[in-house]
Amino acid sequence: SQQIQFADDMQEFSKFPTKTGRRSLSRSISQSSTDSYSSAASYTDSSDDEVSPREKQQTNSKGSSNFCVKNIKQAEFGRREIEIAEQDMSALISLRKRAQGEKPLAGAKIVGCTHITAQTAVLIETLCALGAQCRWSACNIYSTQNEVAAALAEAGVAVFAWKGESEDDFWWCIDRCVNVDGWQANMILDDGGDLTHWVYKKYPSVFKKIRGIVEESVTGVHRWELWEGRSRDLRELAAVCSDLPLPSPRLYQLSKAGKLCVPAMNVNDSVTKQKFDNLYCCRESILDGLKRTTDVMFGGKQVVVCGYGEVGKGCCAALKALGAIVYVTEIDPICALQACMDGFRVVKLSEVIRQVDVVITCTGNKNVVTREHLDRMKNSCIVCNMGHSNTEIDVTSLRMPELTWERVRSQVDHVIWPDGKRVVLLAEGRLLNLSCSTVPTFVLSITATTQALALIELYNAPEGRYKQDVYLLPKKMDEYVASLHLPSFDAHLTELTDDQAKYLGLNKNGPFKPNYY
């Protein structure tokens, strides 16, 4: 295979946080960890009880206290939420039924750090059904559905999470999952890289014995790079098609330096994550989040979407369908050309900032919308983020004495200029679809099934198959995940004949895509 390096942007690694105050500490947690999350399924708010869960003595019906949640008495409500989620996660349930007899994760001790919602609870209980022992914390201080965490604790899962954790609580919960007598993790499932970072820095002896890491987010993938002091944006242009995936080039230098002593699977860049979670999920959740928070009518509105990757494509398609006039900003000429061919005008943000009604960021970058842009916006312009984290909009520049903040409803702030102009800021610049709406369960089923298969693959792989590097999910597995979801649509695949397969140079059972796809 050939690998070409497009960029080598040196960045300084932010060292492990000390108790120096909330603002500085928050910068050392991945930005996604502090993104707000609001679920329509959440029965209670974190403000309903001022007593910290860490100070409570709780036991489940079996007498176990090996957990820390907001209120164990909410378990019955949480169980209902999990059962509802299972109805639209048929592929993951199918995987559970097919594999639970074989117990492919027997002996696996998985420590996880993800959003704790009804959908991820289905994943956790699937891993347990396949033989794993699990200890779990939340990757985001606002994302936990308290009743779901209670249901998991009642079922015997060692879960340490609640909605509205402080940043000290966040690290305490992670540590409680890792640091336990008589139990040592041998697998990691992470979303954002904080758990992996914690184990790597504080428990190096445990880290060296980990058999595999599965990372779900672009945040975590890039944070691994920062340990080496480098941020690399590499892409595979060509690869030999085989069942074994090639190492992800993003972590090539870290592996070469001998710092990554564990094989890892980069689920974020799998086709089933990029093409479904990022595109189709955002196509629906962008409208859900905007409607819930602003009641805006999109017909005739002028909207600028910053970034035309998979997230941007989904947002633009949804907005265009409702009659909005959509502009796109892009740095990549290929994505820009795609936007043009899809019927969108590609502009610089400064060219349209005075006239647009809605600004949506989808880049994964920082300072995409600056104070200069915000100063030039029209009255009542709506500003929100659908991208990587809360760095895309320069919200810090709005917390100045000359500007007034007015909370008008949950996750909606009016920022008022001295002349009376108002800008409508959603979720304080954090992820709109995680903060102001819910994410379609079916899409989460695709991602969760991918995570489960990645864990099974790494745990059961024969010695030598995976070296101390980061790998993409094998295309065979990507295709298997997709095939599990086709029955939901009563879809029927066409099969290649032997002659056709020979003509194309493919195995008639796949994989049908090369590794670089």
Residue pairs with C-beta under 8 A, 6 or more apart in sequence:
1 236
1 238
1 239
1 240
1 246
1 515
1 516
2 236
2 237
2 238
2 239
3 234
3 236
3 237
3 249
3 252
4 234
4 235
4 237
5 232
5 234
5 249
6 233
6 234
6 235
7 232
7 233
7 234
8 230
8 232
9 230
9 231
9 232
9 233
10 229
10 230
10 231
11 226
11 229
11 230
11 231
12 229
13 226
13 227
13 228
13 229
14 27
14 28
14 226
15 28
16 28
16 197
16 201
16 202
17 24
17 25
17 28
17 29
17 167
17 171
18 25
19 25
19 168
22 167
25 167
26 34
26 167
29 167
29 170
29 194
30 139
30 192
30 193
30 194
30 219
30 220
30 223
30 389
31 219
31 388
31 389
31 390
31 391
32 139
32 140
32 191
32 192
32 217
32 219
32 388
32 389
32 431
33 139
33 140
33 141
33 170
33 192
33 194
34 140
34 141
34 142
34 167
34 390
34 430
35 140
35 142
35 143
35 389
35 390
35 427
35 430
35 431
35 434
35 435
36 142
36 411
36 427
36 428
36 430
36 431
36 434
36 435
37 115
37 140
37 142
37 143
37 144
37 163
37 431
37 434
37 435
38 142
38 410
38 411
38 434
38 435
38 436
38 437
39 117
39 145
39 438
40 437
40 438
41 81
41 117
41 118
41 145
41 147
41 148
41 438
42 145
42 146
42 147
42 163
43 74
43 77
43 146
43 147
44 70
44 71
44 74
44 146
44 147
44 163
45 163
45 164
46 70
46 142
46 146
46 162
46 163
46 164
47 164
49 70
49 71
52 169
53 68
53 69
53 70
53 162
54 68
54 169
54 172
56 68
57 65
58 65
58 67
58 68
58 69
58 71
58 72
59 65
59 72
60 67
60 72
60 75
60 153
60 154
60 156
61 154
62 156
64 156
66 158
67 152
67 153
67 157
67 158
67 159
67 160
68 159
68 160
68 161
68 162
68 173
68 176
69 146
69 149
69 150
69 153
69 159
69 160
69 161
69 162
70 146
70 149
70 150
70 162
70 163
71 146
71 150
72 150
72 153
72 154
73 150
74 146
74 147
74 150
74 151
75 147
75 150
75 151
75 153
75 154
76 151
77 147
77 150
77 151
78 118
78 121
78 145
78 146
78 147
78 148
78 149
78 150
78 151
78 152
78 154
79 151
79 154
81 118
81 121
81 145
81 147
81 148
81 151
82 118
82 121
82 122
82 125
82 148
82 151
84 118
85 117
85 118
85 119
85 121
85 122
85 441
86 93
86 122
88 440
88 441
88 442
88 445
89 119
89 122
89 441
89 442
89 444
89 445
89 448
90 445
90 485
90 487
90 488
91 445
91 446
91 449
91 481
91 484
91 485
91 488
92 122
92 123
92 126
92 445
92 448
92 449
92 452
93 122
93 126
94 484
95 126
95 449
95 452
95 453
95 484
96 126
96 129
96 130
99 130
99 456
100 129
100 130
103 130
103 131
104 130
104 131
104 456
104 459
104 460
105 127
105 130
105 131
105 132
105 455
105 456
105 459
106 130
106 131
106 132
107 131
107 186
108 127
108 131
108 132
108 133
108 186
108 187
108 455
108 459
109 132
109 133
109 135
109 183
109 184
109 185
109 186
109 187
110 127
110 132
110 133
110 134
110 135
110 185
110 186
110 187
110 188
110 189
110 455
111 134
111 135
111 136
111 177
111 178
111 185
111 187
111 188
111 189
111 195
111 199
112 124
112 134
112 135
112 136
112 137
112 177
112 188
112 189
112 190
112 195
113 136
113 137
113 138
113 139
113 174
113 177
113 189
113 190
113 191
113 192
113 194
113 195
114 120
114 123
114 136
114 138
114 139
114 189
114 190
114 191
114 216
115 138
115 139
115 140
115 143
115 144
115 191
115 434
116 136
116 138
116 143
116 144
116 145
116 148
116 149
116 152
116 159
116 161
117 143
117 144
117 145
117 148
117 444
118 145
118 148
118 441
119 439
119 441
119 444
119 445
119 448
120 444
120 448
121 148
121 151
121 152
122 445
122 448
123 448
123 451
123 452
124 134
124 136
124 152
124 157
125 152
125 155
125 157
126 448
126 452
127 134
127 452
127 455
128 134
128 157
130 452
130 456
132 187
132 455
133 183
134 157
134 158
135 157
135 158
135 159
135 160
135 176
135 177
135 178
135 180
135 183
135 185
136 152
136 157
136 158
136 159
136 160
136 161
136 177
137 159
137 160
137 161
137 170
137 173
137 174
137 176
137 177
137 195
138 144
138 161
138 162
138 165
138 170
138 173
139 190
139 191
139 192
139 194
139 195
140 192
140 434
141 164
141 165
141 166
141 167
141 169
141 170
142 163
142 164
142 435
143 163
143 434
144 161
144 162
144 163
144 165
145 163
146 162
146 163
149 159
149 161
149 162
152 159
153 159
158 177
158 180
160 172
160 173
160 174
160 176
160 177
161 173
162 169
165 173
170 194
171 198
174 194
174 195
174 198
175 198
175 202
177 185
177 195
178 185
178 195
178 198
178 199
178 202
178 203
178 206
179 203
184 206
184 209
185 199
185 206
185 210
186 209
186 210
186 211
186 459
187 210
187 211
187 212
187 213
187 214
187 455
187 458
187 459
188 195
188 196
188 199
188 210
188 212
188 213
188 214
189 213
189 214
189 216
189 451
189 455
190 196
190 213
190 214
190 215
190 216
190 220
191 215
191 216
191 217
191 220
192 217
192 219
192 220
192 223
193 215
193 217
193 219
193 220
193 221
193 222
193 223
193 224
194 220
196 213
196 215
196 220
196 223
196 224
197 223
197 227
199 206
199 207
199 210
200 207
200 227
207 261
207 262
208 261
208 262
210 262
211 262
211 263
211 458
211 459
212 262
212 263
212 264
212 265
212 455
212 458
212 459
212 461
212 466
213 262
213 263
213 264
213 265
213 458
214 264
214 265
214 267
214 451
214 454
214 455
214 458
215 221
215 224
215 264
215 265
215 266
215 267
215 268
216 267
216 268
216 273
216 447
216 451
217 268
218 268
218 364
218 388
219 388
219 389
220 268
221 248
221 250
221 251
221 266
221 268
221 269
221 470
222 231
222 250
224 250
224 251
224 254
224 260
224 264
224 470
225 231
225 232
225 250
225 251
225 253
225 254
227 254
227 259
228 253
228 254
228 257
228 259
230 253
230 254
232 249
232 250
232 252
232 253
233 250
234 249
234 250
234 252
235 249
235 516
236 246
236 249
236 515
236 516
237 516
238 516
239 246
239 514
239 515
239 516
240 246
240 515
241 475
241 511
241 514
241 515
242 515
243 474
243 476
243 511
244 465
244 474
245 471
245 472
245 473
245 474
245 475
245 515
246 471
246 472
246 515
247 255
247 467
247 469
247 470
247 471
248 266
248 269
248 469
248 470
248 471
248 472
250 266
250 470
251 260
251 264
251 266
251 469
251 470
252 469
254 260
255 467
255 468
255 469
255 470
258 468
260 468
260 469
260 470
261 468
262 468
263 458
263 461
263 466
263 467
263 468
263 469
263 470
263 471
264 469
264 470
264 471
265 454
265 457
265 458
265 470
265 471
265 472
265 473
266 470
266 471
266 472
266 473
267 273
267 447
267 450
267 451
267 454
267 473
268 274
269 472
270 450
270 472
270 473
270 478
271 475
271 478
271 513
271 517
272 446
272 447
272 449
272 450
272 473
272 478
272 481
272 482
273 446
273 447
273 450
274 310
275 310
276 443
276 446
276 447
277 443
277 444
277 446
277 447
278 309
278 310
278 311
278 314
279 310
279 311
279 313
279 314
280 314
280 440
280 443
281 314
281 433
281 439
281 440
281 443
282 310
282 311
282 314
282 315
282 362
282 386
282 433
283 314
283 315
283 317
283 318
284 314
284 318
284 440
285 432
285 433
285 437
285 438
285 439
285 440
286 314
286 315
286 318
286 319
286 360
286 386
286 432
286 433
287 298
287 318
287 319
287 322
288 433
288 436
288 437
288 438
289 384
289 426
289 432
289 433
289 435
289 436
289 437
290 296
290 298
290 358
290 382
290 384
290 426
290 432
290 436
292 436
292 437
293 409
293 411
293 412
293 426
293 427
293 436
294 382
294 412
294 424
294 426
296 357
296 358
296 382
298 319
298 322
298 323
298 324
299 322
299 323
299 324
300 323
300 324
300 325
301 324
301 325
301 357
301 358
302 324
302 325
302 327
302 352
302 355
302 356
302 357
302 358
303 319
303 324
303 325
303 326
303 327
303 356
303 357
303 358
303 359
303 360
304 326
304 327
304 328
304 329
304 347
304 349
304 352
304 353
304 356
304 358
304 359
304 360
305 312
305 315
305 316
305 319
305 326
305 327
305 328
305 329
305 360
305 362
306 312
306 328
306 329
306 349
306 359
306 360
306 361
306 362
306 363
306 368
306 369
306 387
306 392
307 328
307 329
307 330
307 335
307 361
307 362
307 363
307 364
307 365
307 368
307 387
308 316
308 328
308 330
308 332
308 335
308 336
308 338
308 339
308 344
308 362
309 335
309 362
309 363
309 364
311 362
311 386
311 387
312 328
312 335
312 362
312 363
312 386
313 338
313 342
315 360
315 362
315 386
316 326
316 328
316 339
316 342
316 344
317 342
319 326
320 326
320 343
320 344
324 358
326 344
327 344
327 345
327 346
327 347
327 352
327 356
328 336
328 339
328 344
328 345
328 346
328 347
329 346
329 347
329 348
329 349
330 336
330 339
330 346
336 346
339 346
340 346
349 359
349 368
349 369
349 373
350 373
350 376
353 359
353 373
353 376
353 377
354 376
354 377
354 378
355 378
356 377
356 378
356 381
357 378
357 380
357 381
357 382
358 381
358 382
358 383
358 384
359 369
359 373
359 377
359 381
359 382
359 383
359 384
360 384
360 385
360 386
360 432
361 368
361 369
361 384
361 385
361 386
361 387
361 392
361 393
362 385
362 386
362 387
363 387
363 388
363 392
364 387
364 388
364 392
365 387
365 388
365 391
365 392
366 391
366 392
367 391
367 392
367 394
368 387
368 392
368 393
369 383
369 392
369 393
369 394
370 394
370 397
371 394
371 397
371 398
374 383
374 394
374 397
374 398
374 415
374 423
375 417
377 383
377 421
377 423
378 421
379 420
379 421
379 422
380 422
380 423
380 424
381 423
381 424
382 424
382 426
383 393
383 423
383 424
383 425
383 426
383 429
384 425
384 426
384 427
384 429
384 432
385 392
385 393
385 426
385 427
385 429
385 430
385 431
385 432
386 431
386 432
386 433
387 431
389 430
389 431
390 428
390 429
390 430
390 431
392 429
393 425
393 429
395 425
395 428
395 429
398 405
398 415
398 425
399 405
402 417
402 418
403 415
403 416
403 417
403 418
404 415
404 416
405 413
405 414
405 415
405 416
406 413
406 414
406 415
406 416
407 413
408 414
411 426
411 427
411 428
411 435
411 436
412 424
412 425
412 426
413 424
413 425
413 426
413 428
414 422
414 423
414 424
414 425
415 422
415 423
415 425
416 422
417 423
426 432
426 435
426 436
427 435
427 436
433 439
442 485
442 488
445 485
446 481
446 482
446 485
449 481
449 484
449 485
450 473
450 477
450 478
450 481
453 473
453 477
453 480
453 481
454 473
454 477
457 473
457 474
457 477
458 466
472 515
474 511
475 510
475 511
475 512
475 513
475 514
475 515
475 517
476 510
476 511
478 511
478 513
479 510
479 511
479 512
479 513
483 493
486 492
486 493
495 508
496 504
496 506
496 508
497 508
498 508
500 508
501 507
501 508
506 512
